[in-house]
Amino acid sequence: MSTPLSDDELWKAFIKAKREMHRRQADFYQKAHDRPGLLKAALTAGAGSWQQSAALDFLAALPDDAPALLGDLVGLSLSHGWALTARQAIDRIPHNHLVPLLEPLILERLDSADDDEYRRLAELLAHIEAWNLLGQLVHCALDTDDPATHEVAEDFTQSYGPMWLSKPNP
């Protein structure tokens, strides 16, 4: 029978594991031949939650590949389980590059979006402070016949309307 580790030993083991994780992350970043391909495969539901989590954490820490995977990240931002982590990875893309890449992805999704997707997309846009794009989403939401989608528009106009209403459109 082994004796349980002390708190100090547990902490040191945790630090050792974190150091090893960062070393492996740097190795993958520097040496992988098809980083975007591997990350794209890891972001799929079929890869499993550990791979999805690792890919999202990797992209949040080292976002170089995030622009190429933006469609996948937006898709994950719609899920209840991955929304926040996906938003954080998306938010690491420099804003001046992100919004032009994101705009067609968001506007295309609105054609078939339900009220829950409208809300998730609005939450993403508020998180990354893409105010003009959020204003466009709200305008599209108001053009639907769905009362629940109108509620999303009203909620986000009330909370964030001054952020896009006070600024001229580019």
FIPAGU-217743 format. One record per residue (C-alpha): residue in one letter; x, y, z; chain. Coordinates in pm, 1 decimal, always signed. Last residue first. Layout:
// residues N
+------+----------+----------+----------+-----+
| type |       xx |       yy |       zz | mol |
+------+----------+----------+----------+-----+
|    a |        X |        Y |        Z |   A |
...
+------+----------+----------+----------+-----+
***
This chain:
// residues 170
+------+----------+----------+----------+-----+
| type |       xx |       yy |       zz | mol |
+------+----------+----------+----------+-----+
|    p |  -1798.6 |  +5155.9 |  -4257.6 |   A |
|    n |  -2132.3 |  +5197.1 |  -4076.8 |   A |
|    p |  -2144.9 |  +5511.3 |  -3864.0 |   A |
|    k |  -2122.3 |  +5456.8 |  -3489.7 |   A |
|    s |  -2381.8 |  +5551.6 |  -3225.8 |   A |
|    l |  -2620.1 |  +5272.0 |  -3325.0 |   A |
|    w |  -2346.4 |  +5010.2 |  -3312.6 |   A |
|    m |  -2235.4 |  +5023.0 |  -2947.6 |   A |
|    p |  -2553.8 |  +5197.9 |  -2833.3 |   A |
|    g |  -2748.7 |  +4885.7 |  -2929.5 |   A |
|    y |  -2554.9 |  +4657.4 |  -2693.9 |   A |
|    s |  -2787.8 |  +4552.6 |  -2412.4 |   A |
|    q |  -3124.2 |  +4679.2 |  -2538.7 |   A |
|    t |  -3042.5 |  +4601.9 |  -2900.5 |   A |
|    f |  -2917.7 |  +4260.1 |  -2794.6 |   A |
|    d |  -3236.8 |  +4169.9 |  -2610.2 |   A |
|    e |  -3464.2 |  +4317.1 |  -2878.9 |   A |
|    a |  -3291.0 |  +4126.2 |  -3157.4 |   A |
|    v |  -3302.2 |  +3801.5 |  -2958.4 |   A |
|    e |  -3672.5 |  +3864.0 |  -2890.1 |   A |
|    h |  -3729.8 |  +3908.2 |  -3263.6 |   A |
|    t |  -3579.4 |  +3559.7 |  -3307.2 |   A |
|    a |  -3833.7 |  +3422.8 |  -3059.9 |   A |
|    p |  -4114.9 |  +3604.2 |  -3243.9 |   A |
|    d |  -4020.3 |  +3436.9 |  -3576.4 |   A |
|    d |  -4131.4 |  +3622.1 |  -3889.6 |   A |
|    t |  -3777.6 |  +3732.4 |  -3970.7 |   A |
|    d |  -3672.1 |  +4086.5 |  -4064.4 |   A |
|    l |  -3601.8 |  +4178.1 |  -3700.6 |   A |
|    a |  -3338.5 |  +3905.8 |  -3685.4 |   A |
|    c |  -3172.5 |  +4044.2 |  -3998.9 |   A |
|    h |  -3144.9 |  +4389.6 |  -3837.0 |   A |
|    v |  -3006.8 |  +4231.7 |  -3519.6 |   A |
|    l |  -2744.0 |  +4043.9 |  -3721.9 |   A |
|    q |  -2645.4 |  +4364.5 |  -3902.6 |   A |
|    g |  -2609.0 |  +4544.9 |  -3568.9 |   A |
|    l |  -2391.9 |  +4259.5 |  -3441.7 |   A |
|    l |  -2175.2 |  +4307.5 |  -3749.9 |   A |
|    n |  -2142.3 |  +4675.6 |  -3667.8 |   A |
|    w |  -2054.7 |  +4592.2 |  -3305.9 |   A |
|    a |  -1790.2 |  +4325.2 |  -3354.6 |   A |
|    e |  -1694.4 |  +4340.1 |  -2986.2 |   A |
|    i |  -1545.3 |  +3989.6 |  -2975.7 |   A |
|    h |  -1783.7 |  +3876.7 |  -2701.0 |   A |
|    a |  -2072.5 |  +4078.7 |  -2847.8 |   A |
|    l |  -2024.8 |  +3905.6 |  -3182.6 |   A |
|    l |  -2011.0 |  +3562.8 |  -3019.0 |   A |
|    e |  -2322.5 |  +3634.9 |  -2810.2 |   A |
|    a |  -2503.3 |  +3748.1 |  -3125.3 |   A |
|    l |  -2403.4 |  +3423.2 |  -3295.7 |   A |
|    r |  -2532.0 |  +3222.7 |  -3000.7 |   A |
|    r |  -2859.8 |  +3418.9 |  -2993.2 |   A |
|    y |  -2918.3 |  +3385.8 |  -3367.8 |   A |
|    e |  -2840.4 |  +3014.4 |  -3339.2 |   A |
|    d |  -3099.0 |  +2976.9 |  -3062.7 |   A |
|    d |  -3357.4 |  +3175.5 |  -3263.9 |   A |
|    d |  -3320.2 |  +2952.4 |  -3569.1 |   A |
|    a |  -3062.5 |  +3010.1 |  -3838.8 |   A |
|    s |  -3119.8 |  +2916.4 |  -4204.9 |   A |
|    d |  -3041.7 |  +3244.3 |  -4381.6 |   A |
|    l |  -2848.7 |  +3369.3 |  -4077.8 |   A |
|    r |  -2562.3 |  +3128.6 |  -4144.1 |   A |
|    e |  -2452.4 |  +3318.0 |  -4456.4 |   A |
|    l |  -2440.2 |  +3647.3 |  -4263.5 |   A |
|    i |  -2214.8 |  +3496.5 |  -3998.1 |   A |
|    l |  -1966.0 |  +3332.1 |  -4233.3 |   A |
|    p |  -1961.8 |  +3634.3 |  -4464.5 |   A |
|    e |  -1880.3 |  +3869.1 |  -4172.6 |   A |
|    l |  -1621.4 |  +3650.0 |  -3998.9 |   A |
|    l |  -1331.3 |  +3692.7 |  -4237.5 |   A |
|    p |  -1375.5 |  +4072.1 |  -4256.6 |   A |
|    v |  -1421.7 |  +4084.2 |  -3876.1 |   A |
|    l |  -1119.5 |  +3870.8 |  -3788.9 |   A |
|    h |   -836.8 |  +4042.7 |  -3973.5 |   A |
|    n |   -874.4 |  +4385.3 |  -3804.5 |   A |
|    h |   -970.1 |  +4208.5 |  -3481.1 |   A |
|    p |   -648.4 |  +4005.4 |  -3454.4 |   A |
|    i |   -750.0 |  +3640.4 |  -3407.2 |   A |
|    r |   -743.2 |  +3560.1 |  -3034.1 |   A |
|    d |  -1117.3 |  +3626.8 |  -3005.9 |   A |
|    i |  -1191.7 |  +3321.2 |  -3220.3 |   A |
|    a |  -1015.2 |  +3094.1 |  -2969.2 |   A |
|    q |  -1205.4 |  +3256.4 |  -2682.1 |   A |
|    r |  -1533.2 |  +3225.4 |  -2868.8 |   A |
|    a |  -1465.4 |  +2853.7 |  -2924.3 |   A |
|    t |  -1400.4 |  +2806.0 |  -2552.1 |   A |
|    l |  -1721.7 |  +2991.7 |  -2463.4 |   A |
|    a |  -1944.5 |  +2807.9 |  -2710.4 |   A |
|    w |  -1804.7 |  +2456.6 |  -2663.9 |   A |
|    g |  -2076.0 |  +2279.5 |  -2464.5 |   A |
|    h |  -2379.5 |  +2477.0 |  -2577.9 |   A |
|    s |  -2284.8 |  +2450.8 |  -2940.6 |   A |
|    l |  -2308.3 |  +2756.2 |  -3165.2 |   A |
|    s |  -1946.8 |  +2856.9 |  -3096.9 |   A |
|    l |  -1848.6 |  +2515.9 |  -3234.7 |   A |
|    g |  -1977.8 |  +2613.9 |  -3577.7 |   A |
|    v |  -1798.3 |  +2947.9 |  -3554.8 |   A |
|    l |  -1477.1 |  +2759.1 |  -3474.7 |   A |
|    d |  -1519.8 |  +2529.9 |  -3774.4 |   A |
|    g |  -1575.3 |  +2826.9 |  -4004.7 |   A |
|    l |  -1276.3 |  +3005.0 |  -3849.3 |   A |
|    l |  -1034.8 |  +2718.6 |  -3911.6 |   A |
|    a |   -806.7 |  +2902.3 |  -4155.4 |   A |
|    p |   -821.7 |  +3211.7 |  -3932.8 |   A |
|    a |   -739.9 |  +2999.8 |  -3623.8 |   A |
|    d |   -409.4 |  +2859.2 |  -3752.5 |   A |
|    d |   -188.3 |  +3132.6 |  -3604.5 |   A |
|    p |   -392.0 |  +3139.3 |  -3279.9 |   A |
|    l |   -138.1 |  +2993.3 |  -3036.0 |   A |
|    a |   -292.7 |  +2988.9 |  -2687.8 |   A |
|    a |   -659.6 |  +3002.2 |  -2789.5 |   A |
|    l |   -586.6 |  +2772.2 |  -3082.3 |   A |
|    f |   -419.5 |  +2515.7 |  -2854.9 |   A |
|    d |   -704.5 |  +2529.9 |  -2604.3 |   A |
|    l |   -956.2 |  +2476.6 |  -2884.5 |   A |
|    a |   -755.5 |  +2186.2 |  -3026.0 |   A |
|    a |   -713.4 |  +2024.8 |  -2682.1 |   A |
|    s |  -1084.9 |  +2056.5 |  -2606.7 |   A |
|    q |  -1185.3 |  +1910.2 |  -2941.6 |   A |
|    q |   -936.4 |  +1624.9 |  -2897.0 |   A |
|    w |  -1061.9 |  +1546.3 |  -2548.2 |   A |
|    s |  -1426.1 |  +1579.7 |  -2657.7 |   A |
|    g |  -1412.6 |  +1323.5 |  -2931.6 |   A |
|    a |  -1273.6 |  +1321.5 |  -3284.0 |   A |
|    g |  -1618.9 |  +1250.6 |  -3427.1 |   A |
|    a |  -1743.1 |  +1588.6 |  -3307.0 |   A |
|    t |  -1493.4 |  +1758.4 |  -3536.2 |   A |
|    l |  -1235.4 |  +2001.5 |  -3394.3 |   A |
|    a |   -959.4 |  +1738.5 |  -3395.7 |   A |
|    a |   -983.3 |  +1695.3 |  -3773.1 |   A |
|    k |   -942.4 |  +2070.3 |  -3823.0 |   A |
|    l |   -648.9 |  +2073.5 |  -3579.2 |   A |
|    l |   -472.9 |  +1796.2 |  -3768.6 |   A |
|    g |   -526.5 |  +1968.0 |  -4101.7 |   A |
|    p |   -419.1 |  +2307.8 |  -3967.8 |   A |
|    r |   -100.5 |  +2160.8 |  -3814.2 |   A |
|    d |     +4.8 |  +1974.7 |  -4126.2 |   A |
|    h |   +384.2 |  +1932.0 |  -4098.0 |   A |
|    a |   +397.4 |  +1949.3 |  -3717.2 |   A |
|    k |   +737.4 |  +2068.6 |  -3593.3 |   A |
|    q |   +707.3 |  +2415.1 |  -3440.2 |   A |
|    y |   +350.8 |  +2416.7 |  -3306.4 |   A |
|    f |   +357.3 |  +2047.5 |  -3214.4 |   A |
|    d |   +689.5 |  +2088.2 |  -3033.0 |   A |
|    a |   +562.2 |  +2403.7 |  -2857.8 |   A |
|    q |   +251.9 |  +2218.1 |  -2737.6 |   A |
|    r |   +469.9 |  +1927.8 |  -2621.5 |   A |
|    r |   +685.5 |  +2165.5 |  -2414.8 |   A |
|    h |   +374.3 |  +2336.5 |  -2279.7 |   A |
|    m |   +226.8 |  +2001.3 |  -2174.0 |   A |
|    e |   +555.7 |  +1898.1 |  -2009.4 |   A |
|    r |   +561.5 |  +2219.8 |  -1806.0 |   A |
|    k |   +198.6 |  +2166.3 |  -1709.6 |   A |
|    a |   +273.8 |  +1805.9 |  -1602.1 |   A |
|    k |   +568.7 |  +1919.1 |  -1387.2 |   A |
|    i |   +354.0 |  +2190.4 |  -1228.2 |   A |
|    f |    +86.5 |  +1930.2 |  -1144.7 |   A |
|    a |   +344.9 |  +1694.0 |   -998.7 |   A |
|    k |   +481.3 |  +1980.3 |   -785.4 |   A |
|    w |   +130.2 |  +2058.0 |   -660.1 |   A |
|    l |    +61.0 |  +1695.3 |   -570.3 |   A |
|    e |   +393.8 |  +1673.7 |   -390.5 |   A |
|    d |   +316.0 |  +1989.4 |   -191.3 |   A |
|    d |    -30.6 |  +1861.4 |   -101.3 |   A |
|    s |   +125.8 |  +1539.2 |    +22.7 |   A |
|    l |   +104.4 |  +1223.7 |   -183.2 |   A |
|    p |    -87.1 |   +931.2 |    -42.1 |   A |
|    t |   +114.8 |   +646.9 |   +107.4 |   A |
|    s |   +142.0 |   +334.8 |    -99.1 |   A |
|    m |     +0.0 |     +0.0 |     +0.0 |   A |
+------+----------+----------+----------+-----+
***
